[in-house]
């Protein structure tokens, strides 16, 4: 038999019913931690319903803003909107035209830059300030009997120029351009101050089908050299490299024509 001061057995306290408020809180917490599919669907439907109500209220408010206006005031509002719309369209059109004008200007500027670069390269090759490569000929002239003169080589250079030679070089060292000067002495020829001796090797860039026959016409360069017991060897090459360049000097007297 137990006395009033004896402790209550553990199994009896576990079987005692919980308070109603405590059970409700436990159910709410369990539902928040592990919501069921029906609960999730219900929450989604409540959210969509709230969004629809807000949208409808906003629409009603917009209509209410114009509901109290008279017909003449509505016409003025409409006219104002039309004016703003036309102004916006004009601004868009102006911006489109500005964009097109800028694009065209950029393209024209780029075309001008590209053309200037191409012209500078062309002038550099022709003037001898840039190295060049391309198809052409390698001509080897040998003065076997020591009877060849400077005039033989000058005739050959002129015939090559007349046939469309675009770049020429002697013995891989001297670039031949319009201002190149020639001289001769007992040991050979002098080209732009450099003494060269036989064999003379001329690298020339141009159409090999045109350059070769130009040297071999009756009474031409090859005929004259062989007549003085020299030899001429002509090789057609797909790639001839003219690597030597010259440094241009500024003119002392010539100036650009102002077009007056």
For each residue, the residues with C-beta under 8 A, 3 or more apart:
1:
2: 6
3: 6
4:
5:
6: 2 3
7:
8: 12 13
9: 12 13
10: 13 14
11: 14 15
12: 8 9 15 16
13: 8 9 10 16
14: 10 11
15: 11 12
16: 12 13
17:
18: 22 23
19: 22 23
20: 23 24
21: 24 25
22: 18 19 25 26
23: 18 19 20 26 27
24: 20 21 27 28
25: 21 22 28 29
26: 22 23 29 30
27: 23 24 30 31
28: 24 25 31 32
29: 25 26 32 33
30: 26 27 33 34
31: 27 28 34 35 36 39
32: 28 29 35
33: 29 30
34: 30 31
35: 31 32 39 40 43
36: 31 39 40
37: 40 41
38: 41 42
39: 31 35 36 42 43
40: 35 36 37 43 44
41: 37 38 44 45
42: 38 39 45 46
43: 35 39 40 46 47
44: 40 41 47 48
45: 41 42 48 49
46: 42 43 49 50
47: 43 44 50 51
48: 44 45 51 52
49: 45 46 52 53
50: 46 47 53 54
51: 47 48 54 55
52: 48 49 55 56
53: 49 50 56 57
54: 50 51 57 58
55: 51 52 58 59
56: 52 53 59 60
57: 53 54 60 61
58: 54 55 61 62
59: 55 56 62 63
60: 56 57 63 64
61: 57 58 64 65
62: 58 59 65 66
63: 59 60 66 67
64: 60 61 67 68
65: 61 62
66: 62 63 69 74 77
67: 63 64
68: 64
69: 66 73 74 77
70: 73 74
71: 74 75
72: 75 76
73: 69 70 76 77
74: 66 69 70 71 77 78
75: 71 72 78 79
76: 72 73 79 80
77: 66 69 73 74 80 81
78: 74 75 81 82
79: 75 76 82 83
80: 76 77 83 84
81: 77 78 84 85
82: 78 79 85 86
83: 79 80 86 87
84: 80 81 87 88
85: 81 82 88 89
86: 82 83 89 90
87: 83 84 90 91
88: 84 85 91 92
89: 85 86 92 93
90: 86 87 93 94
91: 87 88 94 95
92: 88 89 95 96
93: 89 90 96 97
94: 90 91 97 98
95: 91 92 98 99
96: 92 93 99 100
97: 93 94 100 101
98: 94 95 101 102
99: 95 96 102 103
100: 96 97 103 104
101: 97 98 104 105
102: 98 99 105 106
103: 99 100 106 107
104: 100 101 107 108
105: 101 102 108 109
106: 102 103 109 110
107: 103 104 110 111
108: 104 105 111 112
109: 105 106 112 113
110: 106 107 113 114
111: 107 108 114 115
112: 108 109 115 116
113: 109 110 116 117
114: 110 111 117 118
115: 111 112 118 119
116: 112 113 119 120
117: 113 114 120 121
118: 114 115 121 122
119: 115 116 122 123
120: 116 117 123 124
121: 117 118 124 125 130
122: 118 119 125 126
123: 119 120 126 127
124: 120 121 127 129 130
125: 121 122 128 130 132 166 167
126: 122 123 166 167 177
127: 123 124 177 246 248
128: 125 167 175 176 177 245 246
129: 124 245 246 247 248
130: 121 124 125 245
131: 241 242 243 244 245
132: 125 166 167 205 241 242
133: 205 239 240 241 242
134: 166 167 205 206 239 240
135: 205 206 207 208 236 237 238 239 240
136: 165 203 204 205 206 208 211 237 240
137: 202 203 204 206 208 211 212 234 235 236 237 240
138: 201 202 203 204 234 235 237 240
139: 156 201 202 203 204 215 232 233 234 235
140: 199 200 201 202 231 232 233 235
141: 148 152 153 156 198 199 200 201 202 225 230 231 232
142: 198 199 200 230 231 233
143: 146 147 148 198 199 200 230
144: 229 230 231
145: 228 229 230
146: 143
147: 143 228 229 230
148: 141 143 152 153 198 225 228 230
149: 152 184
150: 153 154 182 183 184 189
151: 154 155
152: 141 148 149 155 156 221 224 225 228 230
153: 141 148 150 156 157 182 189 200
154: 150 151 157 158 182
155: 151 152 158 159 220 221 224
156: 139 141 152 153 159 160 202 215 221 225
157: 153 154 160 161 168 176 202
158: 154 155 161 162
159: 155 156 162 163 214 215 220 221
160: 156 157 163 165 168 202 204 206 211 214 215
161: 157 158 165
162: 158 159 214
163: 159 160 206 207 210 211 214 215
164: 206 207 210 211
165: 136 160 161 168 204 205 206 211
166: 125 126 132 134 205 206
167: 125 126 128 132 134 175 204 205 206 242
168: 157 160 165 175 176 202 203 204 205 242
169: 172 173 174 175 176 202 203 204 242 243 244
170: 173 174 176 191 196 200 201 202
171: 174 196 200 201
172: 169 201 203 243 244
173: 169 170 194 196 244
174: 169 170 171 180 191 192 194 196 244
175: 128 167 168 169 180 242 244 245 246
176: 128 157 168 169 170 180 191
177: 126 127 128 180 246
178:
179:
180: 174 175 176 177 191 192
181: 191 192
182: 150 153 154 189 190 191
183: 150 189 190
184: 149 150 188 189 190
185: 188 189 190 195
186:
187: 195 197
188: 184 185 195 196 197 198
189: 150 153 182 183 184 185 195 196 200
190: 182 183 184 185 193 194 195 196
191: 170 174 176 180 181 182 194 196
192: 174 180 181 246
193: 190
194: 173 174 190 191
195: 185 187 188 189 190
196: 170 171 173 174 188 189 190 191 200
197: 187 188
198: 141 142 143 148 188
199: 140 141 142 143
200: 140 141 142 143 153 170 171 189 196
201: 138 139 140 141 170 171 172
202: 137 138 139 140 141 156 157 160 168 169 170
203: 136 137 138 139 168 169 172 240 241 242
204: 136 137 138 139 160 165 167 168 169 211 240
205: 132 133 134 135 136 165 166 167 168 240 242
206: 134 135 136 137 160 163 164 165 166 167 210 211
207: 135 163 164 210 211
208: 135 136 137 211 212 236 237
209: 212 213
210: 163 164 206 207 213 214
211: 136 137 160 163 164 165 204 206 207 208 214 215
212: 137 208 209 215 216 234 236
213: 209 210 216 217
214: 159 160 162 163 210 211 217 220
215: 139 156 159 160 163 211 212 220 221 222 232 234
216: 212 213 220 221 222 223 234
217: 213 214 220 223
218: 223
219: 223 224
220: 155 159 214 215 216 217 223 224
221: 152 155 156 159 215 216 224 225 232
222: 215 216 225 226 232 234
223: 216 217 218 219 220 226 227
224: 152 155 219 220 221 227 228
225: 141 148 152 156 221 222 228 230 231 232
226: 222 223 229 230 231 232
227: 223 224
228: 145 147 148 152 224 225
229: 144 145 147 226
230: 141 142 143 144 145 147 148 152 225 226
231: 140 141 142 144 225 226
232: 139 140 141 215 221 222 225 226
233: 139 140 142
234: 137 138 139 212 215 216 222
235: 137 138 139 140
236: 135 137 208 212
237: 135 136 137 138 208 240
238: 135
239: 133 134 135
240: 133 134 135 136 137 138 203 204 205 237
241: 131 132 133 203
242: 131 132 133 167 168 169 175 203 205
243: 131 169 172
244: 131 169 172 173 174 175
245: 128 129 130 131 175
246: 127 128 129 175 177 192
247: 129
248: 127 129
249:
250:
251: 254 255
252:
253:
254: 251
255: 251
256:
257:
258:
259:
260:
